[in-house]
Amino acid sequence: MSIFSQRSTEKEIMDDLECSGPVLEQTLRELKTINRWLGGNHVTTLGLTQLISKNPQNHYEITDIGCGGGDMIRVMHDWANKHQILAKFTGIDANGNIIELAKVRQRDVKDVRWRVQNVFDPEFSAEKTDIVTCTLFTHHFTDGELVDLIKALRHKARLGLVINDLHRHPIAYYSIKWLTRFFSNSPMVKNDAALSVLRGFSKEDWEKILKKAGIESFQIRWFWAFRWQICVKF
């Protein structure tokens, strides 16, 4: 059976919620560069544009789950300012070490709350927000966990959900495997980057997960380089 025929369940180093120190800092720096050069950030902001255009308000509360070092928070903050959209952001991650790094790295970004929280805790969905974003986060979970997560997000978000994650594809896998082998200085990136592609998704995977979560209306779009954008309007 091909390694691309179904999602891998092998855990990444970053799945360890206690990971910290110089390796984590180097990893976050490299991931920021990879996302910028491979053009993945706009997948999230285009999804936000779509949801906001259908739900005009004076201001928005946007929650980024699995926020990591906060790079996407900064991207969304700059995007909102550019388009004169009033927005406040919350960054949530289960790793307290990462949240502390995010506070330092994004200290000049205003109107942001940083929270250490597990998205599977019951109180997570109790606090409402307008829009939830997930960028390179959902591939860390099994299909069954994602069904439960999306059900929770349906209760948490008033307006909708934007997911930006990886397309499981041989070109994406071998490209990032060789790229990180020669240009990465982070053992975590060298291990996790290619593995994250194997934990990524086909379009059929997303259709199955969303329908099992009770989501009937959704949009799935493919973007370069090998990204899926899932937009759900609640």
Secondary structure by P-SEA (a helix, b strand, c coil): cccccccccccccccccccccaaaaaaaaaaaaaaaaacccaaaaaaaaaaaaaccccbbbbbbcccccaaaaaaaaaaaaaacccbbbbbbbccaaaaaaaaaaacccccbbbbbccccccccccccccbbbbccccccccaaaaaaaaaaaaaccccbbbbbbbbbcaaaaaaaaaaaacccccccccccaaaaaaacccaaaaaaaaaaaccccbbbbbcccbbbbbbbcc
